């Protein structure tokens, strides 16, 4: 009977110890305090009016180098596999609905541009969240599938379709003479690839079989709804960490940026899964 190798206790303990250590930090304690005790801010949400669309598959147009940029962009748009079929109104409606719903679920008091008067009447700490720009990009991502047999590497290269959404947020405080903080986020959806190499020892031949589940336009719409919810979480995290920064003791060197998981009611330090501040 085969027996599995006993787990290495050291490697099991490391993530647990890291979580325990992070729970002892001033950032963690202040994040918990923010969620439990601090009154949520009022937020005016300004959505974009349209979405830029850029097809980066420039090799699909012969002699594109001789065309001016406007003509080139127009031809690429109408040659796009996905961008030309995305409806701006539907995209924005899906994103806005998901974004606003998650902000409200996190306790944020959200006002739209149609509720500007009600927002301006508030005297509490308030923020303006403006999505300065959203941009779809369609492009290929090169993928290399490889495997080694008898020291020889066999590979197959294939281009996978991808559609990404880039978003620029501007967040500013009401009645503060400061420039807005500009934050960036980008995510994409990509073809799903599965491939296998097979070695035939009697003939020495290698075969390769693969399949690609190509993304559809509906997958892009699903990405939009997902990111609306995700970026609402990013927004809450930003406001929470701003609170931590502004209220931490002066002699404390803050090093961690925390994410609050509403569904699990947990706090975890993050490095990349957050907005990227732009100078």
C-alpha positions as CSV (number, residue, x, y, z in Angstrom):
1,X,0.0,0.0,0.0
2,X,1.3,3.4,-0.9
3,X,1.6,5.9,1.9
4,X,1.7,9.6,1.5
5,X,4.7,11.5,2.9
6,X,4.1,13.1,6.3
7,X,3.6,16.9,5.9
8,X,6.5,19.1,6.9
9,X,5.4,20.7,10.1
10,X,7.6,23.7,9.6
11,X,6.0,24.6,6.3
12,X,2.5,24.2,7.9
13,X,3.4,26.4,10.8
14,X,4.9,29.3,8.7
15,X,1.6,30.7,7.2
16,X,-0.1,30.2,10.6
17,X,2.6,32.1,12.4
18,X,2.5,34.9,9.8
19,X,-1.2,35.3,10.2
20,X,-0.8,35.4,14.0
21,X,2.0,38.0,13.7
22,X,0.0,40.2,11.3
23,X,-2.9,40.1,13.8
24,X,-0.7,41.7,16.4
25,X,0.2,44.7,14.3
26,X,-1.1,48.2,14.8
27,X,-2.5,48.2,11.3
28,X,-4.6,45.1,12.0
29,X,-5.9,46.5,15.2
30,X,-6.8,49.8,13.6
31,X,-8.4,48.1,10.6
32,X,-10.7,46.1,13.0
33,X,-11.5,49.3,14.8
34,X,-12.4,51.0,11.6
35,X,-14.8,48.3,10.5
36,X,-16.4,47.9,13.9
37,X,-16.6,51.4,15.3
38,X,-15.9,54.2,12.7
39,X,-18.9,55.7,10.9
40,X,-18.7,55.1,7.2
41,X,-18.1,58.1,5.0
42,X,-20.5,59.6,2.5
43,X,-19.3,59.1,-1.1
44,X,-20.2,60.8,-4.3
45,X,-19.7,58.4,-7.2
46,X,-19.0,59.9,-10.6
47,X,-19.2,57.2,-13.3
48,X,-17.5,57.6,-16.8
49,X,-19.6,58.5,-19.8
50,X,-17.9,56.2,-22.2
51,X,-15.2,53.5,-22.4
52,X,-12.1,53.6,-24.6
53,X,-11.5,50.6,-26.7
54,X,-8.1,49.7,-28.2
55,X,-7.2,46.7,-30.3
56,X,-3.5,45.9,-29.9
57,X,-3.5,43.1,-32.5
58,X,-1.8,45.4,-35.0
59,X,-0.4,42.6,-37.1
60,X,-3.9,41.9,-38.3
61,X,-3.6,44.8,-40.7
62,X,-1.2,44.5,-43.6
63,X,1.1,47.5,-44.0
64,X,-0.3,49.2,-40.9
65,X,2.9,51.2,-40.6
66,X,1.9,53.4,-43.6
67,X,-1.5,54.4,-42.1
68,X,-2.1,57.4,-39.9
69,X,-3.1,56.5,-36.3
70,X,-6.8,57.4,-36.6
71,X,-7.3,55.2,-39.7
72,X,-5.3,52.4,-38.1
73,X,-7.3,52.5,-34.9
74,X,-10.6,52.5,-36.8
75,X,-9.6,49.5,-38.9
76,X,-8.3,47.6,-35.9
77,X,-11.6,48.3,-34.0
78,X,-13.7,46.9,-36.8
79,X,-11.3,43.9,-37.1
80,X,-11.5,43.2,-33.4
81,X,-12.9,39.9,-32.2
82,X,-14.6,41.3,-29.1
83,X,-14.4,45.1,-28.7
84,X,-16.8,46.0,-31.5
85,X,-19.5,43.9,-29.9
86,X,-19.3,45.5,-26.4
87,X,-22.1,47.9,-25.7
88,X,-20.9,50.8,-23.6
89,X,-24.3,51.4,-21.9
90,X,-24.5,47.8,-20.9
91,X,-20.9,47.6,-19.7
92,X,-21.3,50.8,-17.6
93,X,-24.7,49.7,-16.2
94,X,-23.2,46.3,-15.1
95,X,-20.1,47.9,-13.6
96,X,-21.9,50.7,-11.8
97,X,-24.6,48.4,-10.4
98,X,-22.0,45.9,-9.0
99,X,-19.7,48.7,-7.7
100,X,-22.5,50.7,-5.9
101,X,-24.1,47.5,-4.5
102,X,-20.9,46.3,-2.9
103,X,-20.0,49.7,-1.5
104,X,-23.4,49.8,0.2
105,X,-22.9,46.3,1.4
106,X,-19.7,47.5,3.0
107,X,-21.6,50.3,4.8
108,X,-20.6,53.2,2.5
109,X,-23.2,55.8,2.0
110,X,-23.2,56.2,-1.8
111,X,-24.6,59.1,-3.8
112,X,-24.8,59.3,-7.6
113,X,-24.5,62.5,-9.7
114,X,-28.3,62.6,-9.7
115,X,-28.2,62.9,-5.9
116,X,-25.6,65.7,-5.9
117,X,-27.8,68.1,-3.8
118,X,-28.3,65.5,-1.0
119,X,-24.6,64.7,-1.0
120,X,-23.6,68.4,-0.7
121,X,-26.0,68.8,2.2
122,X,-24.0,66.3,4.3
123,X,-21.5,67.8,6.8
124,X,-19.8,64.6,7.6
125,X,-16.4,63.4,6.2
126,X,-17.1,62.9,2.5
127,X,-15.2,61.7,-0.5
128,X,-15.6,62.1,-4.2
129,X,-14.8,59.0,-6.3
130,X,-14.5,59.8,-9.9
131,X,-13.6,57.1,-12.5
132,X,-11.5,59.3,-14.7
133,X,-11.1,56.7,-17.5
134,X,-11.9,53.1,-18.4
135,X,-10.3,51.3,-21.3
136,X,-10.8,47.9,-22.9
137,X,-7.7,46.4,-24.6
138,X,-7.8,43.4,-26.9
139,X,-4.6,41.6,-27.4
140,X,-2.8,38.2,-27.6
141,X,-0.8,36.6,-24.9
142,X,1.9,34.2,-26.1
143,X,1.8,30.9,-24.3
144,X,4.5,28.2,-24.5
145,X,3.6,24.6,-23.6
146,X,6.6,22.4,-23.1
147,X,7.7,19.1,-21.7
148,X,11.1,17.3,-21.5
149,X,11.7,13.7,-22.7
150,X,15.1,12.1,-22.3
151,X,16.7,15.6,-21.8
152,X,15.1,17.0,-24.9
153,X,12.6,19.8,-24.5
154,X,9.6,19.7,-26.8
155,X,7.3,22.7,-27.0
156,X,4.5,24.3,-28.8
157,X,3.8,28.1,-28.9
158,X,0.3,29.5,-29.3
159,X,-1.3,32.9,-29.0
160,X,-4.2,33.2,-26.6
161,X,-6.9,35.8,-26.8
162,X,-7.2,38.3,-24.0
163,X,-9.4,41.3,-23.2
164,X,-8.3,43.5,-20.4
165,X,-10.1,46.4,-18.6
166,X,-7.9,49.3,-17.3
167,X,-9.4,51.7,-14.8
168,X,-8.2,55.0,-13.4
169,X,-9.9,56.2,-10.2
170,X,-9.6,59.7,-8.7
171,X,-10.4,60.0,-5.0
172,X,-10.6,63.3,-3.2
173,X,-11.9,64.7,0.1
174,X,-14.6,67.3,0.1
175,X,-13.5,70.8,1.3
176,X,-9.8,69.9,1.2
177,X,-7.4,71.8,-1.0
178,X,-5.5,68.8,-2.2
179,X,-5.1,67.1,-5.6
180,X,-7.1,63.9,-6.0
181,X,-5.3,60.7,-5.4
182,X,-5.1,58.8,-8.7
183,X,-5.4,55.0,-8.4
184,X,-5.1,52.4,-11.1
185,X,-6.3,48.8,-11.5
186,X,-6.2,46.3,-14.4
187,X,-7.5,42.8,-14.9
188,X,-8.1,40.6,-17.9
189,X,-9.9,37.5,-19.1
190,X,-8.0,35.0,-21.3
191,X,-8.6,31.8,-23.3
192,X,-8.4,28.6,-21.3
193,X,-5.7,26.3,-22.7
194,X,-5.2,22.5,-22.1
195,X,-2.5,20.6,-23.8
196,X,-0.5,17.3,-23.3
197,X,2.6,15.8,-24.9
198,X,2.8,12.0,-25.4
199,X,5.9,10.0,-25.9
200,X,5.8,6.8,-27.9
201,X,8.9,4.8,-26.7
202,X,8.8,2.2,-29.5
203,X,9.0,4.7,-32.3
204,X,10.6,7.7,-30.4
205,X,7.8,10.0,-31.7
206,X,6.2,12.8,-29.8
207,X,2.6,13.9,-30.3
208,X,0.9,17.0,-28.9
209,X,-2.8,17.5,-28.4
210,X,-4.4,20.6,-27.2
211,X,-7.7,22.4,-26.9
212,X,-8.6,26.0,-26.4
213,X,-11.8,27.2,-24.8
214,X,-12.0,30.6,-26.4
215,X,-13.4,33.5,-24.5
216,X,-16.8,34.9,-25.6
217,X,-18.2,38.4,-25.4
218,X,-20.4,37.2,-22.4
219,X,-17.1,36.4,-20.6
220,X,-16.1,40.0,-20.9
221,X,-19.4,41.2,-19.5
222,X,-18.9,38.7,-16.6
223,X,-15.5,40.3,-16.0
224,X,-17.1,43.7,-15.8
225,X,-19.5,42.7,-13.1
226,X,-16.8,40.9,-11.2
227,X,-14.5,44.0,-11.3
228,X,-17.3,46.3,-10.2
229,X,-17.6,44.3,-7.0
230,X,-13.9,43.8,-6.7
231,X,-13.0,47.5,-7.1
232,X,-15.6,48.5,-4.6
233,X,-13.6,46.3,-2.2
234,X,-10.4,48.1,-3.3
235,X,-12.1,51.4,-2.7
236,X,-13.1,50.4,0.9
237,X,-9.6,49.1,1.5
238,X,-8.2,52.4,0.4
239,X,-10.5,54.4,2.7
240,X,-9.7,52.1,5.6
241,X,-6.0,52.3,5.1
242,X,-6.2,56.1,4.7
243,X,-7.9,56.2,8.1
244,X,-5.1,54.0,9.6
245,X,-2.4,56.3,8.1
246,X,-4.1,59.5,9.4
247,X,-4.8,58.1,12.9
248,X,-1.8,55.9,13.8
249,X,0.5,57.1,16.5
250,X,3.3,59.4,15.2
251,X,6.1,57.1,16.5
252,X,4.7,54.0,14.6
253,X,6.2,53.0,11.3
254,X,3.3,51.6,9.2
255,X,4.4,48.9,6.8
256,X,1.2,46.9,6.0
257,X,-1.7,47.6,3.7
258,X,-4.8,45.7,4.8
259,X,-7.7,44.2,2.9
260,X,-11.1,43.6,4.5
261,X,-13.0,40.5,3.3
262,X,-16.6,41.4,4.0
263,X,-18.0,37.9,3.4
264,X,-15.5,36.2,5.8
265,X,-15.1,39.2,8.1
266,X,-11.4,38.8,8.0
267,X,-8.4,41.1,7.6
268,X,-5.3,40.2,5.6
269,X,-2.3,42.2,4.5
270,X,-1.9,42.5,0.7
271,X,0.8,43.6,-1.7
272,X,-0.6,43.4,-5.2
273,X,-4.3,42.8,-4.8
274,X,-5.2,46.4,-4.4
275,X,-5.3,49.7,-6.2
276,X,-1.9,50.9,-7.6
277,X,-1.3,54.6,-6.6
278,X,0.0,56.8,-9.5
279,X,2.3,59.8,-8.9
